[in-house]
Amino acid sequence: MNTRGRQGGLSIIELMVGLTIGLAIVAAAVLALVQQLRENRAVLTEARLTQDLGSATELVTRELRRAGHWGQAGAGVWRAPDVDLLPNPYSSLQSDTHADAVSFVYSRDASENHRIDSNERFAFRLRAGVIEMQLGDDNWQAMTDPGSMVVSTLRITPHVQEIDLGGACSQACAADDSTCPPRLQVRSLELQIGASSATDSRVTRDLQSWVRVRSDALTGACPK
């Protein structure tokens, strides 16, 4: 009697076990891929926020450094007690920390007049998560993109260091003279900007910068 050979194969249980193992491997690979994509997205989001915030800080710093520039600054340099000085019409620098704003002026030319033109008024302010810059009278322009980052903090704190110039006066100051001696005001600004990513509010950055105002202010005078 001939015996037929039996054909080997997988049972239904073995097949299900194999499919389960395969699906587990595929699921692990998909999870690893998703995690990698999330990390890449987070890195790109952080890099973009850092770049945008750095660019905004650099622009604000560069403009604030020009505050008080006067085309005829030589006329306001103290030389001798008997020489009248012309006041710098651009020396004003106003900061309102409660309103997250600062306003200033600077000369764009070497004009000898003491009238501040409308195109020489500048300011920065924080409004609805956007830093806006004033270019002239009532001309505000957004300088940050709300679709890229949301600015939460714009703080500009002024610091003044006074240098007494009384030693250069030929006469001593009177006891009741509040304008004597002349003093040189070395001004600087502390700039702080904080922002978060517009696409992921968990990604935040803060930058701080010190701005040395190039135009020093002179107050007081020697007795005559």
C-alpha positions in Angstrom: 0.0 0.0 0.0 1.4 3.4 -1.0 1.5 6.1 1.6 0.9 9.6 0.4 3.3 12.2 1.6 1.8 15.0 3.7 2.3 18.6 2.6 3.6 20.9 5.4 2.1 24.4 6.0 1.3 27.1 8.6 -1.6 26.6 10.9 -4.1 29.5 11.5 -2.6 30.1 15.0 0.9 30.4 13.6 -0.3 32.8 10.9 -2.0 35.0 13.5 1.1 35.0 15.7 3.2 36.1 12.7 0.8 38.9 11.7 0.7 40.1 15.3 4.5 40.3 15.5 4.6 42.1 12.1 2.0 44.6 13.1 3.9 45.3 16.3 7.1 46.0 14.4 5.3 48.3 11.9 3.6 50.1 14.8 6.9 50.7 16.6 8.4 52.0 13.3 5.5 54.4 12.8 5.8 55.7 16.3 9.5 56.2 15.9 8.9 58.1 12.7 6.2 60.3 14.2 8.4 61.1 17.2 11.3 62.0 14.8 9.0 64.3 12.8 7.8 66.0 16.0 11.4 66.6 17.2 12.3 68.0 13.8 9.3 70.3 13.8 10.2 71.5 17.4 13.7 72.2 16.3 12.6 74.2 13.3 10.0 76.1 15.4 12.6 77.0 18.0 15.1 78.0 15.3 12.6 80.2 13.5 11.5 81.9 16.7 15.1 82.5 17.7 16.0 84.0 14.3 12.9 86.2 14.2 13.3 87.4 17.7 17.0 88.1 17.1 16.2 90.1 14.0 13.6 92.2 15.8 15.9 92.8 18.7 18.7 93.9 16.4 16.4 96.3 14.5 15.2 97.9 17.7 18.7 98.1 19.1 20.0 99.8 16.0 17.3 102.4 15.9 17.5 103.2 19.6 21.2 103.8 19.3 20.5 106.7 16.9 18.2 108.4 19.4 19.3 112.0 20.0 21.5 112.3 16.9 21.9 115.9 15.8 23.5 117.1 12.7 24.9 120.2 14.5 26.1 118.3 17.6 29.4 120.4 17.6 27.4 123.4 18.6 26.4 121.7 21.8 29.8 120.5 22.9 31.0 122.3 26.1 34.2 124.1 25.4 34.7 127.0 27.9 32.6 128.7 30.6 32.1 131.9 28.5 30.8 130.0 25.4 27.1 129.7 25.0 25.9 126.2 24.0 23.0 125.4 21.8 20.6 122.9 23.2 20.1 119.6 21.3 16.5 119.6 20.2 16.7 115.8 19.7 17.9 114.8 23.1 14.5 113.9 24.4 14.0 110.1 25.1 10.7 109.1 26.6 10.0 105.6 27.9 6.7 104.3 29.2 7.2 100.8 30.7 3.5 100.5 31.6 2.5 101.0 28.0 5.4 99.0 26.6 6.4 101.9 24.4 9.3 104.3 23.9 9.5 107.4 21.7 12.5 109.3 20.5 13.7 111.6 17.7 16.9 111.9 15.7 18.1 114.1 12.8 18.4 112.5 9.4 20.4 115.4 8.0 22.9 118.1 8.9 20.2 120.8 9.0 21.0 123.8 11.2 17.4 124.5 12.2 16.1 123.5 15.6 12.7 122.3 14.4 12.0 118.6 14.4 10.6 117.6 11.1 7.6 115.2 11.0 9.7 112.4 9.4 12.2 112.6 12.4 9.8 111.2 15.0 10.2 107.5 15.9 8.8 105.1 18.5 8.3 101.5 19.3 5.3 100.0 21.0 3.8 96.6 21.7 0.2 96.1 20.4 -1.7 92.9 20.2 1.4 90.7 20.2 3.1 92.7 17.5 6.0 95.2 17.8 5.1 98.3 15.8 7.5 101.1 14.8 6.5 104.7 14.2 8.0 106.3 11.1 7.0 109.9 11.2 3.8 111.4 12.6 1.0 108.8 13.1 2.6 106.4 10.7 2.8 103.0 12.5 4.1 99.9 10.8 4.3 96.3 12.1 7.9 95.1 12.3 7.1 91.5 13.5 5.0 88.9 11.8 2.1 87.7 14.0 2.0 84.5 11.9 5.5 83.7 13.0 5.7 84.8 16.7 3.6 86.5 19.3 5.5 89.1 21.3 4.5 89.2 25.0 7.0 91.6 26.4 8.6 94.8 25.1 10.4 96.6 28.0 12.8 99.4 27.5 14.3 100.7 30.7 16.5 103.9 30.6 19.7 104.2 32.7 21.5 107.5 33.2 25.0 108.0 34.5 25.9 111.6 35.3 29.4 113.0 35.1 30.1 116.2 37.0 31.9 118.8 34.9 32.2 121.4 37.7 35.9 121.0 37.9 36.2 122.7 34.5 34.4 125.9 35.7 36.4 129.0 36.4 34.1 130.0 39.3 32.5 128.0 42.0 28.8 127.3 41.9 26.4 129.2 44.1 24.8 127.2 46.9 21.3 127.9 45.6 22.0 127.4 41.9 20.4 124.2 40.9 21.7 124.4 37.3 25.3 124.4 38.3 27.6 122.6 37.8 27.2 121.3 34.2 26.7 117.6 34.0 27.1 115.1 31.2 24.4 112.5 31.0 25.7 109.2 29.6 22.5 107.3 28.6 21.9 103.7 28.0 18.8 101.5 27.5 18.0 98.1 28.7 15.9 96.2 26.1 14.0 93.1 26.9 11.8 91.3 24.3 9.9 88.1 25.0 7.9 86.1 22.5 6.4 82.7 21.8 5.9 80.8 18.6 2.6 81.4 16.8 2.4 77.7 15.9 3.4 76.3 19.3 2.8 78.5 22.3 5.0 76.2 24.4 8.1 77.4 22.6 9.1 80.7 24.1 12.3 82.8 24.0 13.5 86.0 25.8 16.3 88.2 24.6 18.0 91.1 26.4 20.2 93.8 25.0 21.9 96.9 26.3 21.9 100.0 24.0 24.4 102.7 24.5 22.8 105.9 23.2 25.5 107.6 21.2 24.3 111.1 21.8 25.1 112.2 25.4 22.9 114.9 27.0 24.4 118.0 28.6 22.6 119.8 31.5 23.5 122.8 33.6 26.1 125.4 33.0 29.0 127.1 34.7 28.4 130.4 36.6 29.1 133.6 34.6 
